[in-house]
Amino acid sequence: MAERFMQNVLTPSVLEAQEHYYGHRASIGSAPDRDSLTDEERTFVEARDSFYMATITESGWPYIQHRGGPRGFLKVVSPTQLAFADFTGNRQMLSTGNLAANDRVALFLMDYPRRERLKILGHARIEDARQHPELVAQFAEPEVHRIVERLFFIEVISFDWNCPKYITPRYTAAEVEKAVEPLRQRIAELEAQLKFQN
């Protein structure tokens, strides 16, 4: 468990809730200024084709959006920085507007088949893709350049892995297709044998 993450989230009211329900509170040790992503987090992050991103509205409400793209569209630039190209969406600009007022962001990355999840806290900045074609070229595949509107850069402050409890395994169409292909081949072989015997 990353110590900085726990320092960020174990607020006095959280510790009071722990005391109320469990009769004790977590102890918070010393932590570095930020948690650095390791090769384990890099591999996990760059294997994702989607994640959830939370920002905070100016009226204090959390706002969560789904972000998706080709596998690996969320890039690990360094042990303390992530980046991704943001595509044309519903034109509401909620996350973009929220981050202009409060740069705090939380990412929630899921691997449903393996029942793994990674939470990341950080500070985000946004660059307009129209003003930075060199960044679009760096952080997006050529086939999606035309739909990139902005680029997000996230300075990672902390992260934490969650336990697999209560995560229902889910599979993409591509994952299901890969799993059933050997079965299809075997069925075809058996059908061919039956046809030959008849």
Secondary structure, 3 states (H helix, E strand, C coil): CCHHHHHHHCCHHHHHHHHHHHCCCCCCCCCCCCCCCCHHHHHHHHCCCEEEEEEECCCCCEEEEEEECCCCCCEEEECCEEEEEEECCCCCCHHHHHHHHCCEEEEEEEECCCCEEEEEEEEEEEEEHHHCHHHHHHHCCHHHHHHEEEEEEEEEEEEEEECCCCCCCCCCHHHHHHHHHHHHHHHHHHHHHHHHHC
